[in-house]
């Protein structure tokens, strides 16, 4: 019999009470919560439910699930609502199965969804397709807790048969449907929500979120490595504590080493928001909405709880999952395990000529340029006079208008090209096989030679993020689906920090997270202008330009 007790200030979120007491754990469950008389020996520690990230793509951490868990538990995270959409776009159902099985190798509560949009659109080349029948098969499984974000909101609004079948399957198995509808307002938002979509993590403004709350949707406050909506939305928690959750969506490994949902709790408290409302968003709401069964510090619950030094900074002293101590004083007790490699990568190395942009390819005197916005997934569309040398349009580093390309990683094809502003590179290039949502190779640089080198580094390793300067080449290999490493999470975080530093200090990118921002420049389902392997894409008209 595994029996132990912990004494501290017990945080009862349901009854909005903090009392001195004792937690009795037996065989992985909370057997009893006892109130104790207070005295001078009262500890400063607080015992509360563990945190849940209400929407995250584990793949974006560049770590397999087991390594993600190793880092996350240090910050009090015991559970995630995990959308395996990224690996599904590369490897299909086999990718989803890989994530589930790898997650089971460690004491952590991953709750995976059935990807609803693989591929995300018909305007890009993905590695797999999941039709309504396959999604239905996934939703029948106990390991699948929900239908992942329905990014094809036009399909919902116009009653696309395949889209509606997937939503119907989720309803049939009584599983929630996640949303993804940036900028959707009014009657269109109502129709989307009325179709059965229950959440959205894509609100950029408080007004947009209020519109969706009005129609019964739950809002996820997102703060990831690229998209940051905390400041715009956090005030909603004061008036809508039952409808708000915290999520990261996409979080790079260096950021995960620093903190997770605990950081959002600390920031919310600093804004004067009631502690019980904060913890309801961080612990209670996702557990109840997705019916995960994660323990919430009640008798007979699974012993999933944390010990915090205080309820201000949320420094986590201990993390327990099913009664097992998985982290203590900043050290993870989860051990690294060997991981299989699954991938789909089949293109030849490129030559410099593949990246030329003849002036004849420009249909007007002005060049359509993607304006990247630091900390946001949305982009703006600019029209700029191009820089022309020897009848070719080239990067204009002086005005921060750089060539960007997308290379099909699944077969040999013509390289798609465009231009982007705000990366700030003064020399060299960067490239990545993490390029939402189809994960072809995306690169940006100041000259074709550098772009070609950066892309070929990715192809040689069959996945990764790379950076090249005039004298240096650096790559962090991601052999698992071209998205993740199978190495120790802390080691990968250090490698990522090194290459990120090179991009900022040597190549002089001005972005807070250049690789994360780059990965979203091919995300067609976020307005306004993006680039797929098939060409430049207008997110407002939802069509390829000049096609």
ZIPEVEN-V214698 format. One record per backbone hydrogen bond with DSSP energy under -1.0 kcal/mol. CO is the residue of the C=O (numbers start at 1). NH is the residue of the N-H. Records with the same first field share a line. If there is no record, write none. Layout:
CO: NH / NH
//
This chain:
2: 27
4: 25
6: 23
8: 21
9: 47
10: 19
12: 17
17: 12
19: 10
20: 36
21: 8
22: 34
23: 6
24: 31 / 32
25: 4
26: 29
28: 303
29: 26
30: 300
32: 24
34: 22
39: 42
45: 9
46: 308
47: 11
48: 306
51: 78 / 79
53: 81
55: 249
56: 83
57: 60
58: 61
59: 62
62: 485
64: 67 / 68
65: 69
66: 70
67: 71
68: 72
69: 73
72: 75 / 77
73: 76
76: 51
78: 109
79: 53
80: 111
81: 56
82: 113
84: 88
85: 89
87: 91
88: 92
89: 127
92: 96
93: 97
94: 98
95: 99
96: 100
97: 101
98: 102
99: 103
100: 104
102: 105
103: 106
106: 108
108: 110
109: 80
111: 82
112: 145
114: 148
118: 130
131: 135
132: 136
133: 137
134: 138
135: 139
136: 140
138: 141
141: 144
146: 114
147: 178
149: 151
151: 153
152: 156
153: 157
154: 158
155: 160
156: 159
160: 164
161: 165
162: 166
163: 167
164: 168
165: 169
166: 170
167: 171
168: 172
169: 173
170: 175
171: 174
176: 147
177: 198
178: 150
181: 184
185: 189
186: 190
187: 191
188: 192
189: 193
190: 194
191: 195
193: 196
198: 218
200: 220
205: 209
206: 210
207: 211
208: 212
209: 213
210: 214
212: 217
213: 216
218: 200
219: 245
221: 247
222: 229
227: 224
229: 233
230: 234
233: 236
234: 237
235: 238
236: 240
240: 243
243: 219
245: 221
246: 54
247: 223
248: 250
249: 57
250: 225
252: 256
253: 257
254: 258
255: 259
260: 263
261: 265
262: 266
263: 267
264: 268
265: 269
266: 270
268: 273
269: 272
274: 278
275: 279
276: 280
277: 281
278: 282
279: 283 / 284
280: 285
281: 246
282: 52
284: 288
285: 289
286: 290
287: 292
298: 301
301: 30
302: 304
303: 323
304: 50
305: 320
306: 48
307: 317 / 318
308: 46
315: 309
317: 329
318: 307
319: 326 / 327
321: 324
324: 321
326: 333
327: 319
328: 331
331: 328
342: 481
351: 354
352: 355
353: 356
357: 393
358: 361
359: 362
367: 384
369: 382
370: 421
371: 380
373: 376
375: 228
380: 371
382: 369
384: 367
387: 394
389: 392
391: 359
392: 389
396: 399 / 401
401: 396
402: 420
403: 445
404: 418
405: 443
406: 416
407: 441
409: 346
416: 406
418: 404
419: 370
420: 402
421: 372
423: 510
428: 446
429: 468
430: 444
431: 466
432: 442
435: 439
441: 407
442: 432
443: 405
444: 430
447: 451
448: 452
449: 453
450: 454
451: 455
452: 456
453: 457
454: 458
455: 459
456: 460
457: 461
458: 463
463: 478
464: 433
465: 476
466: 431
467: 474
468: 429
472: 469
474: 467
476: 465
479: 481
480: 483 / 484
484: 480
488: 492
489: 493
490: 494
491: 495
492: 496
493: 497
494: 498
495: 499
496: 500
497: 501
498: 502
499: 503
500: 504
501: 505
502: 506 / 507
503: 509
507: 426
513: 517
514: 518
515: 519
517: 520
518: 521
519: 436
520: 523
521: 531
522: 524
523: 526
527: 379
528: 539
530: 537
532: 535
535: 532
536: 545
537: 530
538: 542 / 543
543: 538
//
